[in-house]
Amino acid sequence: MRNSFRSPFIGLVALCFSSVLLAQTAPKAGAAKAAAGSFNPHDLSGKWNRTSPFQTYSNVPGGANELQAYILGQESAPRKLNVPTAEAPFTPEGKKKFDQNIPSYGRRITAPVIGNDPQGNCDPWGVPRMLNGQVAGPHATIEIVQLPDRVYVFSQWHHDYRLVWADGRELPKTDDLEPKWNGYSVGHWEGDTFVVNSIGFDDRTWLDHNGYPHTEEMKLEERYRRLDANTLELVETITDPKYYSKPWRSDTKTWKLDPVGGKDWDPQIYCVPSEEFKFNKLIRDGGAGKQQ
């Protein structure tokens, strides 16, 4: 049975509807370029496996790799990592909202609880959580499909994808947009850095599984750089004055190009509300781990 605790660590989902677009990524050609050591820094296409150590927005401990053994009962408590942390620069209102967000797993819980993570309802992760997803191992993968006037970023979770316009258009005004799970994004090149600016986010989403909130006024900047044939780097910065006293920069996230184009998406792994709700009821009734 799927559940809120296991979902980050099992194979997530395929993008069945994207077969035509995915064919354009030509992973074998990309692998050949990587093997030869040559690459186009303005070409971000390919399947990218995340290698940076945290599955959170910033370098706050609590990613899935660290917690997997604990959740599976192989350790009595999460390990303490000897790493610097950078807590969010909350405003009082932002800290209040953060305290109201209760994850179902991770360092912020003190007992097994359901919490109010939108993931527990099978709501979309949204952006930037799609990029900060707490998936581990071979499923920590995004796929980028780059076309002349747009870029698609695919995530296994929820069969989700986002669209980044790269045709020279300007961002609209926030007041002219209906908030969306993934916001509205436009990108442009600054030298060898692909800069994506986004607005128009639905405030029901979290920045990551720790429960960091945002408002509908949040602005997100992403800066992508292809460092070499095999390495993609991303730094995110959010600006949301109601909840954060200053712009908040993420840690530096890195992905490695999959040399054979990555494992096939698993078409049978979904977040299914009927199954998720059953599990949530088991937890509330004190029957975690029971099978129906």
C-alpha positions as CSV (number, residue, x, y, z in Angstrom):
1,M,0.0,0.0,0.0
2,R,1.3,3.5,-0.8
3,N,1.5,5.9,2.1
4,S,2.9,9.3,3.1
5,F,5.9,7.8,4.8
6,R,7.0,5.5,2.0
7,S,6.0,7.5,-1.0
8,P,9.3,9.5,-1.2
9,F,11.4,6.4,-1.4
10,I,9.6,4.1,-3.8
11,G,9.7,4.4,-7.6
12,L,7.5,7.3,-8.5
13,V,5.7,7.8,-11.8
14,A,6.1,7.9,-15.6
15,L,5.0,10.6,-17.9
16,C,2.8,8.6,-20.2
17,F,1.5,11.6,-22.1
18,S,4.9,12.9,-22.9
19,S,6.3,10.2,-25.2
20,V,6.5,12.4,-28.2
21,L,8.3,15.2,-26.4
22,L,10.6,12.9,-24.6
23,A,11.7,11.4,-27.9
24,Q,13.2,14.7,-28.8
25,T,15.8,14.5,-26.0
26,A,17.9,11.9,-27.9
27,P,19.5,10.5,-24.7
28,K,21.9,8.3,-26.8
29,A,23.3,11.3,-28.6
30,G,23.7,13.1,-25.3
31,A,25.5,10.1,-23.9
32,A,27.9,10.1,-26.9
33,K,28.6,13.8,-26.4
34,A,29.3,13.2,-22.7
35,A,31.6,10.3,-23.5
36,A,33.5,12.4,-25.9
37,G,33.8,15.2,-23.3
38,S,32.2,17.8,-25.6
39,F,28.9,19.6,-24.7
40,N,26.9,22.7,-25.5
41,P,26.5,24.8,-22.4
42,H,23.3,26.1,-23.8
43,D,21.8,22.6,-24.1
44,L,20.2,21.4,-20.9
45,S,18.3,18.5,-22.4
46,G,18.6,15.1,-20.8
47,K,17.7,13.0,-17.8
48,W,19.5,14.3,-14.8
49,N,20.1,12.3,-11.6
50,R,20.3,14.4,-8.5
51,T,23.6,14.0,-6.5
52,S,23.5,16.9,-4.0
53,P,23.1,15.7,-0.4
54,F,19.8,17.4,0.7
55,Q,16.3,17.0,-0.6
56,T,15.2,20.2,0.9
57,Y,15.0,23.8,-0.3
58,S,18.1,25.0,1.6
59,N,20.9,23.3,3.4
60,V,18.7,22.4,6.4
61,P,19.2,18.7,7.4
62,G,16.3,16.4,6.9
63,G,16.4,15.0,3.4
64,A,15.2,11.5,2.4
65,N,18.6,9.9,2.2
66,E,19.3,10.8,5.8
67,L,15.8,9.7,7.1
68,Q,15.2,6.6,5.1
69,A,16.7,4.1,7.6
70,Y,14.9,5.9,10.5
71,I,11.5,5.7,8.8
72,L,12.0,2.0,7.9
73,G,12.8,1.3,11.5
74,Q,16.5,0.6,10.9
75,E,17.6,3.3,13.3
76,S,16.2,4.6,16.6
77,A,16.5,8.3,15.6
78,P,17.6,10.4,12.7
79,R,21.4,10.9,12.4
80,K,22.7,14.3,13.2
81,L,24.8,15.7,10.3
82,N,27.8,17.8,11.0
83,V,26.9,20.4,8.4
84,P,26.1,24.1,8.5
85,T,22.5,25.0,8.4
86,A,20.8,28.2,7.1
87,E,17.4,28.6,8.6
88,A,14.8,30.7,6.8
89,P,14.8,34.5,7.4
90,F,11.2,34.4,8.6
91,T,9.0,37.4,9.3
92,P,6.8,36.9,12.4
93,E,3.9,36.1,10.1
94,G,6.0,33.6,8.1
95,K,7.2,31.9,11.2
96,K,3.6,31.6,12.4
97,K,2.6,30.0,9.2
98,F,5.6,27.7,9.2
99,D,4.7,26.5,12.7
100,Q,1.2,25.6,11.5
101,N,2.6,23.4,8.7
102,I,3.1,19.9,10.2
103,P,5.1,17.4,8.1
104,S,4.3,13.7,8.3
105,Y,7.9,12.7,8.5
106,G,11.3,14.3,9.0
107,R,13.1,16.2,11.7
108,R,10.2,18.5,12.6
109,I,7.8,15.7,13.9
110,T,7.9,14.6,17.5
111,A,5.6,11.6,17.1
112,P,4.1,9.6,14.2
113,V,1.3,11.9,13.0
114,I,-0.4,12.5,9.7
115,G,0.3,16.2,9.7
116,N,-1.1,18.5,7.0
117,D,1.4,18.1,4.2
118,P,-0.5,18.7,0.9
119,Q,1.2,15.5,-0.4
120,G,-1.0,13.6,2.0
121,N,-4.0,14.6,-0.2
122,C,-2.1,13.8,-3.4
123,D,-2.0,17.5,-4.2
124,P,0.7,18.4,-6.7
125,W,4.1,19.3,-5.2
126,G,4.2,22.5,-7.3
127,V,7.4,24.6,-7.9
128,P,9.9,24.8,-6.4
129,R,9.1,21.7,-4.4
130,M,9.2,19.7,-7.7
131,L,12.9,20.6,-7.8
132,N,13.5,20.0,-4.1
133,G,11.7,16.7,-4.0
134,Q,12.6,14.3,-1.2
135,V,13.0,11.3,-3.6
136,A,16.1,9.3,-3.3
137,G,18.3,7.0,-5.3
138,P,17.4,6.3,-8.9
139,H,14.2,8.3,-8.6
140,A,15.9,11.6,-7.8
141,T,15.6,12.5,-11.5
142,I,14.3,15.3,-13.6
143,E,14.1,15.3,-17.4
144,I,14.6,18.5,-19.3
145,V,13.3,18.8,-22.9
146,Q,14.6,22.0,-24.5
147,L,12.9,23.4,-27.6
148,P,13.8,26.7,-29.4
149,D,11.0,28.7,-27.7
150,R,10.3,26.8,-24.5
151,V,11.7,24.3,-22.0
152,Y,9.8,21.5,-20.3
153,V,10.9,20.1,-16.9
154,F,9.4,16.7,-16.1
155,S,9.2,15.0,-12.7
156,Q,8.2,11.4,-12.0
157,W,6.0,12.4,-9.1
158,H,2.4,12.9,-10.2
159,H,3.3,12.7,-13.9
160,D,4.1,16.4,-13.4
161,Y,5.8,18.8,-15.7
162,R,6.3,22.5,-15.9
163,L,6.6,24.9,-18.9
164,V,9.2,27.6,-19.1
165,W,8.7,30.1,-21.9
166,A,12.0,31.0,-23.6
167,D,10.7,33.1,-26.6
168,G,11.7,36.5,-25.2
169,R,8.3,37.3,-23.6
170,E,8.2,39.3,-20.3
171,L,6.6,38.1,-17.1
172,P,3.0,39.3,-16.7
173,K,1.9,41.2,-13.6
174,T,1.0,38.9,-10.7
175,D,-2.4,40.5,-10.5
176,D,-3.1,39.4,-14.1
177,L,-2.5,35.7,-13.2
178,E,-4.7,33.0,-11.6
179,P,-2.4,31.2,-9.1
180,K,-1.2,27.8,-10.4
181,W,0.5,24.9,-8.8
182,N,3.6,25.4,-10.9
183,G,3.3,29.2,-11.4
184,Y,4.1,31.0,-14.6
185,S,7.7,30.9,-15.8
186,V,9.9,32.6,-18.4
187,G,13.6,32.0,-19.0
188,H,16.5,33.7,-20.8
189,W,20.3,33.2,-21.1
190,E,22.8,35.3,-19.3
191,G,26.1,34.0,-20.7
192,D,26.1,30.3,-20.0
193,T,23.5,30.6,-17.2
194,F,19.8,29.9,-18.0
195,V,17.8,32.2,-15.7
196,V,14.2,31.3,-15.0
197,N,11.9,33.8,-13.3
198,S,8.5,32.7,-12.0
199,I,5.4,34.2,-10.3
200,G,1.8,33.3,-9.9
201,F,2.1,30.4,-7.4
202,D,-0.7,28.7,-5.5
203,D,0.0,29.2,-1.8
204,R,-1.2,25.7,-0.8
205,T,2.2,24.2,-1.8
206,W,5.3,24.0,0.4
207,L,8.9,24.8,-0.7
208,D,9.9,21.3,0.5
209,H,8.7,18.5,2.9
210,N,9.8,20.5,6.0
211,G,6.8,22.8,5.5
212,Y,8.4,26.1,4.5
213,P,5.4,28.2,3.3
214,H,5.0,30.9,0.7
215,T,2.3,33.4,-0.3
216,E,0.8,34.0,-3.8
217,E,3.1,36.9,-4.1
218,M,6.3,34.8,-4.1
219,K,8.8,35.4,-6.8
220,L,11.2,32.6,-7.7
221,E,14.5,32.8,-9.6
222,E,16.4,29.7,-10.8
223,R,19.9,29.8,-12.2
224,Y,20.9,26.7,-14.2
225,R,24.5,26.1,-15.4
226,R,25.8,23.1,-17.2
227,L,29.3,23.0,-15.7
228,D,30.5,20.2,-18.0
229,A,29.2,17.4,-20.2
230,N,27.9,15.5,-17.2
231,T,27.0,18.1,-14.5
232,L,24.1,20.5,-14.1
233,E,24.0,23.0,-11.3
234,L,21.0,24.9,-9.9
235,V,20.6,27.7,-7.3
236,E,17.2,29.0,-6.4
237,T,16.2,32.3,-4.7
238,I,12.8,33.2,-3.4
239,T,11.5,36.7,-2.7
240,D,8.4,36.8,-0.6
241,P,8.4,39.8,1.8
242,K,5.3,38.8,3.7
243,Y,6.8,35.6,5.0
244,Y,10.6,36.2,4.6
245,S,12.5,39.3,5.7
246,K,15.0,39.1,2.8
247,P,15.5,37.0,-0.3
248,W,16.3,33.4,0.6
249,R,18.9,31.6,-1.4
250,S,18.8,27.8,-1.6
251,D,21.8,25.5,-1.3
252,T,23.6,24.6,-4.6
253,K,21.9,21.6,-6.2
254,T,23.7,19.4,-8.6
255,W,22.6,16.7,-11.0
256,K,24.6,14.2,-13.1
257,L,23.6,13.3,-16.7
258,D,22.5,9.7,-16.9
259,P,24.9,8.2,-19.4
260,V,22.2,5.9,-20.9
261,G,19.2,8.2,-20.7
262,G,17.9,7.0,-17.3
263,K,15.7,4.1,-16.3
264,D,12.2,4.0,-17.9
265,W,9.6,5.9,-16.0
266,D,7.5,3.5,-14.0
267,P,3.9,3.9,-15.4
268,Q,2.2,2.2,-12.4
269,I,3.3,4.4,-9.5
270,Y,0.9,7.2,-8.8
271,C,-0.3,9.1,-5.7
272,V,-3.8,7.6,-5.6
273,P,-6.2,9.5,-3.3
274,S,-8.2,6.5,-2.4
275,E,-5.1,4.6,-1.2
276,E,-3.6,7.6,0.5
277,F,-6.8,8.3,2.4
278,K,-7.0,4.7,3.6
279,F,-3.5,4.9,5.0
280,N,-4.2,8.2,6.7
281,K,-7.2,6.7,8.4
282,L,-5.1,3.8,9.6
283,I,-2.6,6.3,11.2
284,R,-5.4,8.2,12.8
285,D,-6.9,5.0,14.2
286,G,-3.6,3.9,15.6
287,G,-3.2,1.1,13.1
288,A,-0.1,2.2,11.2
289,G,1.5,-0.8,9.4
290,K,-1.7,-2.9,9.3
291,Q,-2.8,-4.2,6.0
292,Q,-6.4,-4.1,4.7
